[in-house]
Amino acid sequence: MNTKNILRNIAFITLALGANTGTFAQNGMKAAAATEEKLPAGTTVVMETLNELSSGNMSVGMSVPLRVKYDVIVKGKVLIKGGAMASGQVTSLEQRGGMGKKGSFTMRPTVAQAVDGQMIVLTNGGASMAGEGKTGSSVALAAVVSPLFLLKKGKDATLPPGYEMQGTVANAADVSLAGL
């Protein structure tokens, strides 16, 4: 083989490898794109309380631990796994008080964890709970029997463990499925 043929073969092999590498790179980019899925805004996420919640031991702004109850599936892919961590926040609170005033609170979900670990911001939904009030009976008993019945307190508002609530995804998010 002469030098000219050798150089021609090297050029041919280089071009062939370059073309194959380009094809591989394009296929690799398609594969990378397929490992990400968009979680649309407005997607419903169902969560549940982990512990009993009571207006007697809460404060406005307090973070409340929650758990995602069901898988959130988009185009056949799980983007938020059932059992994933989630969180809510107490938005209003009324402590129980004298004259039978009942306790109450409102909370809303704030975030849920996607399968890639990112925290997805939630909006809407939540829970509102009021305790049992005894204002009427306290005033009536105070008028008939004793003014001390005005000191009778209402009940705290409570939510049991496993109480279900919904939130919706606030903003669309790209969730990575690589490595799952």
Secondary structure, 3 states (H helix, E strand, C coil): CCHHHHHHHHHHHHHHHHHHHHHHHHHHHHHHHHCEEEECCCCEEEEEECCCEEHHHCCCCCEEEEEECCCEEECCEEEECCCCEEEEEEEEEECCCCCCCCCEEEEEEEEEECCCCCEEEEECCCEEEECCCCHHHHHHHHHHCCHHHHHCCCCCCEECCCCEEEEEECCCEEEECCCC
